[in-house]
Amino acid sequence: MKKILPLVLLFFSILVDSSAQINVIKGQIIDEDNNPVSYANIGIANTQIGTASNEQGYFELIISQVPDSSELQVSAISHKTFTVKLSDISNPEELIINLEYHYVQMKEVEVNARDENAKNIVRKALNARSVNYTNKKYQLKGFYRELIRNDKEYVTLTEAAFTVDDKGYHKRDEKRFRLDALRKSDDLREMDSLDIHYDTLVRHNDLMSMFNRDYIDAKGSQWSFFIFPYFNESMVENFDFLLDSMAYYDNHLVYCISFFYNHKTVELNSVKKVMEYSQMFIRTDDYALIEMTRSSAPKEVTKTDKDVKGNVSYTVDGRNYGKLSIKYKQYHGKWYPHLITSHSSMTGGDRQKASRIAYEQMRASGSTELDFTNTEYNGRKLDPDKNNYYKYRQLLITQVFDHRDKYQKIRRSELMQENKNVRNYHMPYNPRFWKDFNKTLMNSYLKAAQRQLQKNIPLEEQFKKNGQ
């Protein structure tokens, strides 16, 4: 009995230690002024496991299979990288991480910016692509969220887990996509025949198209335009660049460069009115492009017919018609997409329908101006400022596997279709999978979507029903 007792105690101590292991870390990232740090890079050091904070700085990271000796690492532009051992975290579900500012010394700017201009920096970054981004096969696993709203009312929510195989950056070979899990709300849109027409006319897979926003991975494209600024020689030739400032990221000095499309027949100032804000961040030591942000002003499209006045504008909240943010993360010395966030208007809605009808009326009457006063459809007065759809999409890469890692390739029978949207797939809803899956948390304004979408039926019930 004396020999058995120590073994029982040892077994009991193992159970206690395993139950004490951290399975999830929740909290908020704030700066020295207690402001939230949006889209901070959060992960376990030297692993593929990671997530990102939302716009209010909140995050949740599932680490059930990570040893306590590992380190949690948090990094963001212009802040010092924060590192802490998991074993030193006393309150893992209410963790507040305060990121210190990392100020740039003027002497460092003088040394690093000497004899450099913005275009030369961008060209060096372009020449360093083959060094900074892999040309060998790799696999990504990630999370995708899509929300659609009609003006201020959210009408659909779709979330998916996916896998991507790629033979390498800059290669013409297409990526291969597999849908691993899916959950979706009911569709609360009140669609008339024209809405259905637009919805079926523009059929594409939004998850797959998000990777087209990874402008570094030009896939052999030889051109670059202000709508699609692929990172290639055409971009260097057709854009103007301005070195705005210097910053730090993960203890590396970074160039902050704004850029504008400079078509030979377009004045730069007029283009700036269209492209409100475009900026890229390039490390000074290896010229790795690690982040790109773009935001566009309202798009005023005048009909090309001679002497026709008017516009068919597509705006988001009356201000932007497009907003895009791309962040990259390093793994085994190479950079991969980490977080892509997109806000945009959608095809259809009263603005587009009213514009179409007004244009047809203008042509029939011989007028040269668009008149929206008599635009009706199915007996309803169309209001260009209401009943328009907008889309919020976010794509987070949670794991990266390069050519040295073992991973199971996507089979042909598992491939997603390019012309079939994620929402049109049907998969069983698995609550356990989603509980243990890393994803970005809802922002405060997206929580409003949760409230609106489940006014009548709880979202969990909608997920189960739509997953049957």
Secondary structure, 3 states (H helix, E strand, C coil): CCCHHHHHHHHHHHHHHHHHCCCEEEEEEEECCCCECCCCEEEECCCCCEEECCCCCEEEEECCCCCCCCEEEEECCCECCEEEEHHHCCCCCCEEEEECECCCCHHHHHHHHCCCCHHHHHHHHHHCHHHHCCCCCEEEEEEEEEEEEECCEEEEEEEEEEEEEECCCCCCCCCEEEEEEEEECCCCCCCCHHHHHHHHHCCCCHHHHHHHHCCCCCCCCCCCCCCCCCCCHHHHHHEEEEEEEEEEECCEEEEEEEEEECCCCCCHHHHHHHCCEEEEEEECCCCCEEEEEEEECCECCCCCCCCCECCCCECECCCECEEEEEEEEEECCEEEEEEEEEEEECCCHHHHHHHHHHHHHHHHHCCCECCCCCCEECCEECCCCCCCEEEEEEEEEEEEECCCCCCCCCCHHHECCCCCCHHHCCCCCCHHHHHCCCCCCCCHHHHHHHHHHCCCCCHHHHHHHHCC
